[in-house]
Every structure is written in C-alpha cells, then in structure tokens.
C-alpha cells in the first residue's frame, strides 16, 4: 500500500483543459432477468498530462465492465446494458447518459429495477458558496478532463429523476467520495441520502484521498477497485451476489493523513477555518464505505443466478440441433 505520496492519490489535480469533443454515448437497452431490469453507466476520464495514475484510466473502466459481463444479467457492446462513456467525457455528455433511463426516458427503468453508476477518477471538494457558512461548506464533485465538475447536488438530482422505485447504486472510486453521503449543509441540501432507494460505495472517507494499491496489472489502481473487479469476475456465478456482499468482499482500509494537510495554500481545495472535519487528523486511516437508505433485506441482487434449468435446456437444445443436422445429412440427396 502506498501512503504519504500525493502522486498515488486519486485527487483533484486536473492537469489540463481540453476541448470538449465527446460523442453521444452508445445506445443501450436494459436487460430484464427474472423480472428485474438491469442497466449501468461507467466512466473513467482520461486526464491529459497528469501523473501516472491519470494515464488510461479507461483500462480500469473496461476491466470493471468486463467483470460485470461475466454474469448473465450484464452485457457489453451495442445493444448491451453497460454504457461505457469515452475518456474525454465532460459534464454535458455525462448527464445525457442518464436521460434514456430516468422517468419518461426511452428506456425508463421501473419499480424494483437496478441502475448502477461507476466512476473512477478525480474527486474534489468545491466551496458551496450558496450555503456558506455551514458545518461542512463543501460540495464533493466528480472532475472531468474538460475542467467541468458534477457535484453531489447534481448527482442527487439525477438519481431523483429516476422512477422512485428504481434502486440506484453509485460506485465512486475517487478522493473525498464518502462526502457524497450525509452532507451537513446548513440548508439540508445536497447529498445522496436524500434521494430514494440509493446506495453508495465509496473508496475513501469525506476528508481523505483514495490511495492507489501499487499492484499490477494497473499499479495506479486503488486496492478497493482491484477488489471490486476481482470479486465481480471470480465470485461463484452459480449463485447470486448481493450488493452488500459485493461491498464486504471488496472493502479496504489503509493509512493516510487528512487530505487537507496536502492542500495548504490552495484557496479552492483548502477548507475554511473552523471546519473541524477538515482541520483534524483523520485517525491515520482511510477506508472504503457502504451507505444505503434501503433496508438490507430489500436490496436487489447485483448479479443474478442463471435461470433455473437454463444450462440443461441449452445442452438439450444443442443436442437436438446436432441430431437434426445428423439426420438431415443421412437423407439421400441432401447436402
């Protein structure tokens, strides 16, 4: 585990502004399995010119999507139910990716369905001037390479645009990601717990960097993300994998100082005086987190088990096709 080295954090040091040329996300359609429709949007921006962990983050996004797609209720590619946004995604393209699946959209999800959003990249605290002063006067935000941001307020609004019966799972692998939940804004606005049927998996607490694991094949990939990918890929596919179990098998802890200690002198990143959450040492640990406003007993399966008898039916169907082809070949005059 790397610690104490800023180059090994997934933080908010967006290194360059690039021209926004992101294409429209590829078409996708939810897959319905055992009465539940499943849909995912995944993005890992490429930040041009950054340190090592900024290079080709899409490799991690691709690995995550590939791990999901080993299960029968997830599929990549055209017509699949995993939208993989390009590395140069910006604010507008990001928000447009949710549009088909919210209430009234072309592929609207309904009661009991599961929507998964995965983000791996820079996270940042942004001063929330509208609610300053407050107990915690920062919005947490996702940072994109065209120098745009999506705040926790916007994520809450996006999730609330879904049918209220849809389960929304947000897997946020970025610095300060725990701050997407249970905000202390004086006006009571902002964070995801205020939506309906929302679950957050975060890679660090609100006031901490997410540290990379220093392991291959992508050494800048945080251990939490390594575990998320491996758990999805290598878990027993003969039974379902619950959301809570998925987190438990992927959870990590490590050693890190309060992130604000690395941000001194930066007027955007440094919290204002008196903000206790940021001014104190965060016990020397960072840890991933699981937050939900849904009772655990009501959570849907993240990945489903094969349909009862599906394997047997496939074997029987293949055998019948082979038998039919063999008989056809044995008939005189048939080629």
C-alpha positions, 0 to 999 in steps of 0.5 A: 500500500502506498501512503504519504505520496500525493502522486498515488492519490486519486485527487483533484489535480486536473492537469489540463483543459481540453476541448470538449469533443465527446460523442453521444454515448452508445445506445443501450437497452436494459436487460430484464432477468427474472423480472428485474431490469438491469442497466449501468453507466461507467466512466473513467476520464482520461486526464491529459498530462497528469501523473501516472495514475491519470494515464488510461484510466479507461483500462480500469473502466473496461476491466470493471465492465468486463467483470460485470459481463461475466454474469448473465444479467450484464452485457457489453457492446451495442445493444448491451446494458453497460454504457461505457462513456469515452475518456474525454467525457465532460459534464454535458455528455455525462448527464445525457447518459442518464436521460434514456433511463430516468422517468419518461426516458426511452428506456425508463427503468421501473419499480424494483429495477437496478441502475448502477453508476461507476466512476473512477477518477478525480474527486474534489471538494468545491466551496458551496458558496450558496450555503456558506457558512455551514458545518461542512461548506463543501460540495464533493464533485466528480472532475472531468478532463474538460475542467467541468465538475458534477457535484453531489447536488447534481448527482442527487438530482439525477438519481431523483429523476429516476422512477422512485422505485428504481434502486440506484447504486453509485460506485465512486472510486475517487478522493473525498467520495464518502462526502457524497453521503450525509452532507451537513449543509446548513440548508439540508441540501445536497447529498445522496441520502436524500434521494430514494432507494440509493446506495453508495460505495465509496473508496475513501472517507469525506476528508481523505484521498483514495490511495492507489494499491501499487499492484499490477496489472494497473499499479495506479489502481486503488486496492478497493477497485482491484477488489471490486473487479476481482470479486465481480469476475471470480465470485461463484456465478452459480449463485447470486451476489448481493450488493452488500456482499459485493461491498464486504468482499471488496472493502479496504482500509489503509493509512493516510493523513487528512487530505487537507494537510496536502492542500495548504495554500490552495484557496479552492481545495483548502477548507475554511477555518473552523471546519473541524472535519477538515482541520483534524487528523483523520485517525491515520486511516482511510477506508472504503464505505457502504451507505444505503437508505434501503433496508438490507433485506430489500436490496436487489441482487447485483448479479443474478443466478442463471435461470433455473434449468437454463444450462440443461435446456441449452445442452438439450437444445444443442443436442437436438440441433446436432441430431437434426443436422445428423439426420438431415445429412443421412437423407439421400440427396441432401447436402 
